[in-house]
């Protein structure tokens, strides 16, 4: 039962972080564009594309306060 409690606590308090790559380029008119797919960057701008790695923590799921009922 202690193992189950540990697993439950771990899943509640474990941080879920994910990251995506975003590609940024500026066209001839100065318009800044972004995409998550490198293949969508126009070929004339691929030599000047900037790759951004954006990571974000997902909201934690679970109770906002510890339960008053003990787990046995």
N, C-alpha and C positions, 0 to 999 in steps of 0.2 A: 504494500500500500504506500510505503514511503517513496517508492520508485514512481508510482503514478502521480503523487503529489509533486515530486520534483519535475516531472515532465510537464504537468499542467502549469506550474509556476514558470518554468522556462519558456513555454509557449506564450504565456501572457506578457512576460517582460522582455522577451527577445526582440531586438530591434530588426525591422525589415528595411533594408536599404536597397534601392535599385538605382542604376545609372543608365543614362542614354547618351549617345553621341549626337551632337547637333552641329551641322555645318553652316557656316556663315560666309556670305560673300557680298561684295558691293558691286553693283553694275555701273555702266558708263554714266548714267544719270545721277549716281550717288545713292540709289535706292538700296537699302540693306535688306537682304533676304536670308531666311533660315529654312533648313529642312533636316529631317532625320535620315534621309536616304541620299547617300553620296551620288548615286546615279541621277538624281534629279537636279544636281548642280549643272548648269549649262557648261559645256566643254570649254568655252572660252574663258571661264572664270575658275576652272579647277586648279590652275597653277597658283591662284591667290586665295583659295578657300581657307578659312580658319576652322579648325576642329575644336569644338567645345565639349567637355565631358561634364555633364550635369548629373549630380546625384541628389537624391531626395529621400528622406526618411518617410516611410509610410506611417500613417497613424497607428498607434498600438491599439489592438483590440482587447477587450476584457473589461472587467469592472473598474469603475473609477475609484473605488475604495475596497479594501480587503473585506471579504465576507465575514460575517459574525458567526457563521456556523462552521465548526471545526470539521475538517475532512478526516475520516477515519478509515 
